[in-house]
Amino acid sequence: MTDKKIITIDEKDYDANELTQQANVCIARIQDYDRKANALKLELTEMEMITKHYLEELRKEIKDAKPILQQDTKAENNTEEKS
């Protein structure tokens, strides 16, 4: 007695035991890549969350720092060019 392993492809059910060996290899590879893709999606979500955290930390750290203004930078460049 064999256990039926039902595979759905294009909204049609198939018994994996009745498919060719190559079809089952394809199914296994698709499942493997789906798992890998899901793991990468999770890793990307975690990276985005960590990046957001560090950006918030950076904003706290620079809140008292004086930003360089565009006019200050242009004035310094003009002075250097004239010298």
N, CA, C and O atoms as CSV, one atom per row, in Angstrom:
chain,resi,resn,atom,element,x,y,z
A,1,MET,N,N,0.853,-1.186,0.000
A,1,MET,CA,C,0.000,0.000,0.000
A,1,MET,C,C,0.891,1.239,0.000
A,1,MET,O,O,1.732,1.407,0.883
A,2,THR,N,N,0.702,2.101,-0.992
A,2,THR,CA,C,1.502,3.317,-1.081
A,2,THR,C,C,0.689,4.506,-0.613
A,2,THR,O,O,-0.518,4.598,-0.838
A,3,ASP,N,N,1.384,5.402,0.037
A,3,ASP,CA,C,0.736,6.642,0.450
A,3,ASP,C,C,0.695,7.573,-0.738
A,3,ASP,O,O,1.692,7.763,-1.434
A,4,LYS,N,N,-0.464,8.148,-0.959
A,4,LYS,CA,C,-0.571,9.112,-2.055
A,4,LYS,C,C,0.033,10.436,-1.612
A,4,LYS,O,O,-0.272,10.951,-0.537
A,5,LYS,N,N,0.884,10.967,-2.453
A,5,LYS,CA,C,1.460,12.284,-2.228
A,5,LYS,C,C,0.870,13.173,-3.316
A,5,LYS,O,O,1.288,13.128,-4.472
A,6,ILE,N,N,-0.095,13.968,-2.927
A,6,ILE,CA,C,-0.814,14.798,-3.886
A,6,ILE,C,C,-0.042,16.087,-4.131
A,6,ILE,O,O,0.338,16.783,-3.190
A,7,ILE,N,N,0.181,16.392,-5.379
A,7,ILE,CA,C,0.861,17.613,-5.807
A,7,ILE,C,C,-0.120,18.400,-6.668
A,7,ILE,O,O,-0.737,17.850,-7.580
A,8,THR,N,N,-0.260,19.681,-6.375
A,8,THR,CA,C,-1.148,20.544,-7.162
A,8,THR,C,C,-0.301,21.412,-8.076
A,8,THR,O,O,0.574,22.150,-7.622
A,9,ILE,N,N,-0.573,21.312,-9.366
A,9,ILE,CA,C,0.126,22.100,-10.376
A,9,ILE,C,C,-0.927,22.694,-11.303
A,9,ILE,O,O,-1.745,21.976,-11.878
A,10,ASP,N,N,-0.892,24.012,-11.436
A,10,ASP,CA,C,-1.873,24.712,-12.274
A,10,ASP,C,C,-3.308,24.322,-11.916
A,10,ASP,O,O,-4.138,24.068,-12.789
A,11,GLU,N,N,-3.573,24.283,-10.621
A,11,GLU,CA,C,-4.894,23.998,-10.068
A,11,GLU,C,C,-5.403,22.590,-10.391
A,11,GLU,O,O,-6.610,22.350,-10.364
A,12,LYS,N,N,-4.504,21.670,-10.691
A,12,LYS,CA,C,-4.861,20.267,-10.934
A,12,LYS,C,C,-4.041,19.403,-9.991
A,12,LYS,O,O,-2.848,19.637,-9.801
A,13,ASP,N,N,-4.685,18.400,-9.400
A,13,ASP,CA,C,-4.023,17.504,-8.459
A,13,ASP,C,C,-3.443,16.296,-9.178
A,13,ASP,O,O,-4.057,15.728,-10.082
A,14,TYR,N,N,-2.224,15.915,-8.745
A,14,TYR,CA,C,-1.542,14.754,-9.309
A,14,TYR,C,C,-1.007,13.900,-8.176
A,14,TYR,O,O,-0.626,14.417,-7.126
A,15,ASP,N,N,-0.978,12.579,-8.392
A,15,ASP,CA,C,-0.338,11.668,-7.449
A,15,ASP,C,C,1.139,11.629,-7.822
A,15,ASP,O,O,1.494,11.159,-8.903
A,16,ALA,N,N,2.002,12.122,-6.933
A,16,ALA,CA,C,3.433,12.187,-7.224
A,16,ALA,C,C,4.012,10.807,-7.519
A,16,ALA,O,O,4.986,10.692,-8.263
A,17,ASN,N,N,3.426,9.763,-6.948
A,17,ASN,CA,C,3.907,8.400,-7.191
A,17,ASN,C,C,3.678,7.961,-8.634
A,17,ASN,O,O,4.333,7.040,-9.119
A,18,GLU,N,N,2.758,8.615,-9.307
A,18,GLU,CA,C,2.459,8.250,-10.691
A,18,GLU,C,C,3.202,9.127,-11.697
A,18,GLU,O,O,3.115,8.887,-12.901
A,19,LEU,N,N,3.927,10.135,-11.224
A,19,LEU,CA,C,4.674,11.014,-12.111
A,19,LEU,C,C,6.048,10.429,-12.391
A,19,LEU,O,O,6.523,9.553,-11.668
A,20,THR,N,N,6.676,10.919,-13.439
A,20,THR,CA,C,8.013,10.434,-13.792
A,20,THR,C,C,9.027,10.857,-12.743
A,20,THR,O,O,8.786,11.762,-11.944
A,21,GLN,N,N,10.159,10.185,-12.767
A,21,GLN,CA,C,11.243,10.532,-11.847
A,21,GLN,C,C,11.689,11.972,-12.078
A,21,GLN,O,O,11.940,12.707,-11.123
A,22,GLN,N,N,11.787,12.374,-13.338
A,22,GLN,CA,C,12.201,13.747,-13.666
A,22,GLN,C,C,11.179,14.763,-13.144
A,22,GLN,O,O,11.560,15.832,-12.666
A,23,ALA,N,N,9.893,14.438,-13.233
A,23,ALA,CA,C,8.859,15.332,-12.705
A,23,ALA,C,C,9.034,15.497,-11.201
A,23,ALA,O,O,8.906,16.602,-10.674
A,24,ASN,N,N,9.326,14.396,-10.508
A,24,ASN,CA,C,9.530,14.464,-9.054
A,24,ASN,C,C,10.800,15.220,-8.692
A,24,ASN,O,O,10.855,15.884,-7.657
A,25,VAL,N,N,11.822,15.122,-9.541
A,25,VAL,CA,C,13.041,15.921,-9.325
A,25,VAL,C,C,12.699,17.404,-9.450
A,25,VAL,O,O,13.129,18.221,-8.636
A,26,CYS,N,N,11.928,17.739,-10.470
A,26,CYS,CA,C,11.513,19.140,-10.658
A,26,CYS,C,C,10.713,19.638,-9.458
A,26,CYS,O,O,10.918,20.758,-8.990
A,27,ILE,N,N,9.811,18.809,-8.968
A,27,ILE,CA,C,8.991,19.183,-7.808
A,27,ILE,C,C,9.882,19.435,-6.593
A,27,ILE,O,O,9.698,20.416,-5.873
A,28,ALA,N,N,10.840,18.548,-6.372
A,28,ALA,CA,C,11.745,18.702,-5.227
A,28,ALA,C,C,12.560,19.981,-5.351
A,28,ALA,O,O,12.737,20.695,-4.364
A,29,ARG,N,N,13.058,20.283,-6.542
A,29,ARG,CA,C,13.852,21.501,-6.745
A,29,ARG,C,C,12.998,22.752,-6.543
A,29,ARG,O,O,13.450,23.722,-5.936
A,30,ILE,N,N,11.770,22.731,-7.049
A,30,ILE,CA,C,10.859,23.873,-6.862
A,30,ILE,C,C,10.606,24.099,-5.367
A,30,ILE,O,O,10.651,25.231,-4.886
A,31,GLN,N,N,10.341,23.013,-4.644
A,31,GLN,CA,C,10.099,23.137,-3.207
A,31,GLN,C,C,11.333,23.668,-2.482
A,31,GLN,O,O,11.226,24.489,-1.570
A,32,ASP,N,N,12.504,23.191,-2.899
A,32,ASP,CA,C,13.749,23.655,-2.298
A,32,ASP,C,C,13.950,25.152,-2.536
A,32,ASP,O,O,14.289,25.895,-1.615
A,33,TYR,N,N,13.738,25.582,-3.775
A,33,TYR,CA,C,13.914,27.006,-4.076
A,33,TYR,C,C,12.841,27.867,-3.422
A,33,TYR,O,O,13.113,29.013,-3.062
A,34,ASP,N,N,11.636,27.347,-3.260
A,34,ASP,CA,C,10.608,28.082,-2.517
A,34,ASP,C,C,11.043,28.293,-1.070
A,34,ASP,O,O,10.871,29.381,-0.521
A,35,ARG,N,N,11.608,27.246,-0.449
A,35,ARG,CA,C,12.096,27.380,0.939
A,35,ARG,C,C,13.213,28.413,1.015
A,35,ARG,O,O,13.232,29.252,1.915
A,36,LYS,N,N,14.140,28.348,0.068
A,36,LYS,CA,C,15.252,29.301,0.057
A,36,LYS,C,C,14.749,30.725,-0.155
A,36,LYS,O,O,15.225,31.655,0.497
A,37,ALA,N,N,13.793,30.900,-1.059
A,37,ALA,CA,C,13.242,32.236,-1.320
A,37,ALA,C,C,12.562,32.786,-0.072
A,37,ALA,O,O,12.709,33.964,0.254
A,38,ASN,N,N,11.822,31.937,0.620
A,38,ASN,CA,C,11.154,32.385,1.851
A,38,ASN,C,C,12.165,32.754,2.924
A,38,ASN,O,O,11.963,33.717,3.664
A,39,ALA,N,N,13.254,31.996,3.015
A,39,ALA,CA,C,14.298,32.324,3.990
A,39,ALA,C,C,14.955,33.657,3.646
A,39,ALA,O,O,15.244,34.455,4.537
A,40,LEU,N,N,15.190,33.898,2.368
A,40,LEU,CA,C,15.789,35.169,1.945
A,40,LEU,C,C,14.840,36.336,2.197
A,40,LEU,O,O,15.277,37.420,2.585
A,41,LYS,N,N,13.549,36.123,1.979
A,41,LYS,CA,C,12.564,37.180,2.262
A,41,LYS,C,C,12.574,37.528,3.744
A,41,LYS,O,O,12.509,38.700,4.114
A,42,LEU,N,N,12.655,36.507,4.589
A,42,LEU,CA,C,12.720,36.734,6.035
A,42,LEU,C,C,13.996,37.484,6.394
A,42,LEU,O,O,13.973,38.418,7.196
A,43,GLU,N,N,15.110,37.067,5.795
A,43,GLU,CA,C,16.389,37.735,6.067
A,43,GLU,C,C,16.348,39.196,5.619
A,43,GLU,O,O,16.862,40.070,6.317
A,44,LEU,N,N,15.746,39.466,4.469
A,44,LEU,CA,C,15.625,40.841,3.984
A,44,LEU,C,C,14.761,41.667,4.941
A,44,LEU,O,O,15.103,42.810,5.245
A,45,THR,N,N,13.667,41.115,5.412
A,45,THR,CA,C,12.805,41.820,6.366
A,45,THR,C,C,13.580,42.152,7.637
A,45,THR,O,O,13.468,43.256,8.171
A,46,GLU,N,N,14.368,41.188,8.119
A,46,GLU,CA,C,15.178,41.426,9.318
A,46,GLU,C,C,16.215,42.517,9.070
A,46,GLU,O,O,16.437,43.371,9.929
A,47,MET,N,N,16.851,42.492,7.899
A,47,MET,CA,C,17.848,43.516,7.570
A,47,MET,C,C,17.209,44.895,7.511
A,47,MET,O,O,17.792,45.870,7.987
A,48,GLU,N,N,16.029,44.986,6.938
A,48,GLU,CA,C,15.329,46.274,6.868
A,48,GLU,C,C,14.987,46.776,8.266
A,48,GLU,O,O,15.107,47.969,8.545
A,49,MET,N,N,14.560,45.869,9.146
A,49,MET,CA,C,14.238,46.256,10.522
A,49,MET,C,C,15.486,46.722,11.265
A,49,MET,O,O,15.441,47.716,11.991
A,50,ILE,N,N,16.592,46.014,11.089
A,50,ILE,CA,C,17.841,46.385,11.753
A,50,ILE,C,C,18.352,47.718,11.230
A,50,ILE,O,O,18.808,48.561,12.003
A,51,THR,N,N,18.274,47.910,9.915
A,51,THR,CA,C,18.700,49.177,9.316
A,51,THR,C,C,17.865,50.323,9.873
A,51,THR,O,O,18.404,51.379,10.203
A,52,LYS,N,N,16.560,50.124,9.978
A,52,LYS,CA,C,15.675,51.149,10.541
A,52,LYS,C,C,16.068,51.452,11.985
A,52,LYS,O,O,16.087,52.614,12.393
A,53,HIS,N,N,16.379,50.420,12.754
A,53,HIS,CA,C,16.802,50.609,14.146
A,53,HIS,C,C,18.065,51.472,14.223
A,53,HIS,O,O,18.130,52.426,14.997
A,54,TYR,N,N,19.066,51.123,13.408
A,54,TYR,CA,C,20.321,51.885,13.451
A,54,TYR,C,C,20.139,53.310,12.939
A,54,TYR,O,O,20.828,54.219,13.402
A,55,LEU,N,N,19.236,53.520,12.003
A,55,LEU,CA,C,18.951,54.874,11.533
A,55,LEU,C,C,18.330,55.697,12.665
A,55,LEU,O,O,18.660,56.870,12.837
A,56,GLU,N,N,17.437,55.082,13.429
A,56,GLU,CA,C,16.858,55.767,14.584
A,56,GLU,C,C,17.936,56.088,15.624
A,56,GLU,O,O,17.944,57.179,16.196
A,57,GLU,N,N,18.837,55.146,15.867
A,57,GLU,CA,C,19.942,55.380,16.800
A,57,GLU,C,C,20.847,56.501,16.302
A,57,GLU,O,O,21.273,57.354,17.081
A,58,LEU,N,N,21.139,56.499,15.004
A,58,LEU,CA,C,21.978,57.544,14.417
A,58,LEU,C,C,21.321,58.909,14.573
A,58,LEU,O,O,21.993,59.883,14.913
A,59,ARG,N,N,20.038,58.990,14.334
A,59,ARG,CA,C,19.325,60.267,14.489
A,59,ARG,C,C,19.431,60.774,15.927
A,59,ARG,O,O,19.579,61.977,16.144
A,60,LYS,N,N,19.356,59.876,16.911
A,60,LYS,CA,C,19.516,60.286,18.314
A,60,LYS,C,C,20.919,60.825,18.556
A,60,LYS,O,O,21.100,61.816,19.264
A,61,GLU,N,N,21.906,60.169,17.965
A,61,GLU,CA,C,23.300,60.556,18.173
A,61,GLU,C,C,23.646,61.900,17.539
A,61,GLU,O,O,24.488,62.629,18.063
A,62,ILE,N,N,23.014,62.234,16.428
A,62,ILE,CA,C,23.378,63.472,15.723
A,62,ILE,C,C,22.420,64.621,16.002
A,62,ILE,O,O,22.548,65.691,15.406
A,63,LYS,N,N,21.464,64.414,16.896
A,63,LYS,CA,C,20.461,65.463,17.120
A,63,LYS,C,C,21.072,66.778,17.591
A,63,LYS,O,O,20.523,67.841,17.305
A,64,ASP,N,N,22.195,66.731,18.306
A,64,ASP,CA,C,22.831,67.955,18.791
A,64,ASP,C,C,23.991,68.420,17.908
A,64,ASP,O,O,24.584,69.469,18.157
A,65,ALA,N,N,24.305,67.647,16.894
A,65,ALA,CA,C,25.407,68.026,16.001
A,65,ALA,C,C,24.941,69.108,15.037
A,65,ALA,O,O,23.775,69.154,14.644
A,66,LYS,N,N,25.873,69.974,14.668
A,66,LYS,CA,C,25.547,71.064,13.760
A,66,LYS,C,C,25.724,70.582,12.315
A,66,LYS,O,O,26.823,70.192,11.920
A,67,PRO,N,N,24.641,70.609,11.528
A,67,PRO,CA,C,24.770,70.175,10.136
A,67,PRO,C,C,25.529,71.208,9.311
A,67,PRO,O,O,25.510,72.399,9.625
A,68,ILE,N,N,26.184,70.755,8.273
A,68,ILE,CA,C,26.863,71.655,7.338
A,68,ILE,C,C,25.801,72.205,6.396
A,68,ILE,O,O,25.059,71.443,5.775
A,69,LEU,N,N,25.731,73.503,6.294
A,69,LEU,CA,C,24.740,74.126,5.419
A,69,LEU,C,C,25.294,74.235,4.009
A,69,LEU,O,O,26.505,74.363,3.823
A,70,GLN,N,N,24.432,74.186,3.033
A,70,GLN,CA,C,24.846,74.288,1.634
A,70,GLN,C,C,25.589,75.596,1.382
A,70,GLN,O,O,26.585,75.604,0.659
A,71,GLN,N,N,25.122,76.710,1.969
A,71,GLN,CA,C,25.759,78.008,1.756
A,71,GLN,C,C,27.178,78.013,2.329
A,71,GLN,O,O,28.090,78.564,1.713
A,72,ASP,N,N,27.371,77.401,3.507
A,72,ASP,CA,C,28.703,77.330,4.107
A,72,ASP,C,C,29.665,76.587,3.187
A,72,ASP,O,O,30.809,77.005,3.009
A,73,THR,N,N,29.208,75.501,2.615
A,73,THR,CA,C,30.043,74.697,1.733
A,73,THR,C,C,30.400,75.478,0.478
A,73,THR,O,O,31.548,75.442,0.036
A,74,LYS,N,N,29.428,76.186,-0.103
A,74,LYS,CA,C,29.685,76.974,-1.313
A,74,LYS,C,C,30.650,78.117,-1.012
A,74,LYS,O,O,31.530,78.412,-1.822
A,75,ALA,N,N,30.495,78.759,0.135
A,75,ALA,CA,C,31.387,79.868,0.495
A,75,ALA,C,C,32.816,79.382,0.671
A,75,ALA,O,O,33.755,80.060,0.254
A,76,GLU,N,N,32.995,78.203,1.289
A,76,GLU,CA,C,34.333,77.648,1.458
A,76,GLU,C,C,34.958,77.325,0.110
A,76,GLU,O,O,36.142,77.583,-0.106
A,77,ASN,N,N,34.162,76.757,-0.802
A,77,ASN,CA,C,34.683,76.425,-2.130
A,77,ASN,C,C,35.078,77.660,-2.921
A,77,ASN,O,O,36.083,77.640,-3.631
A,78,ASN,N,N,34.309,78.730,-2.815
A,78,ASN,CA,C,34.620,79.961,-3.527
A,78,ASN,C,C,35.916,80.576,-2.981
A,78,ASN,O,O,36.727,81.073,-3.763
A,79,THR,N,N,36.128,80.555,-1.673
A,79,THR,CA,C,37.315,81.102,-1.066
A,79,THR,C,C,38.544,80.324,-1.511
A,79,THR,O,O,39.582,80.921,-1.795
A,80,GLU,N,N,38.441,78.999,-1.576
A,80,GLU,CA,C,39.561,78.153,-1.978
A,80,GLU,C,C,39.926,78.402,-3.422
A,80,GLU,O,O,41.106,78.369,-3.773
A,81,GLU,N,N,38.936,78.652,-4.274
A,81,GLU,CA,C,39.202,78.863,-5.700
A,81,GLU,C,C,39.920,80.181,-5.945
A,81,GLU,O,O,40.742,80.277,-6.856
A,82,LYS,N,N,39.618,81.206,-5.136
A,82,LYS,CA,C,40.203,82.515,-5.331
A,82,LYS,C,C,41.641,82.586,-4.857
A,82,LYS,O,O,42.400,83.433,-5.329
A,83,SER,N,N,42.030,81.728,-3.947
A,83,SER,CA,C,43.383,81.775,-3.372
A,83,SER,C,C,44.451,81.376,-4.348
A,83,SER,O,O,45.632,81.369,-4.002
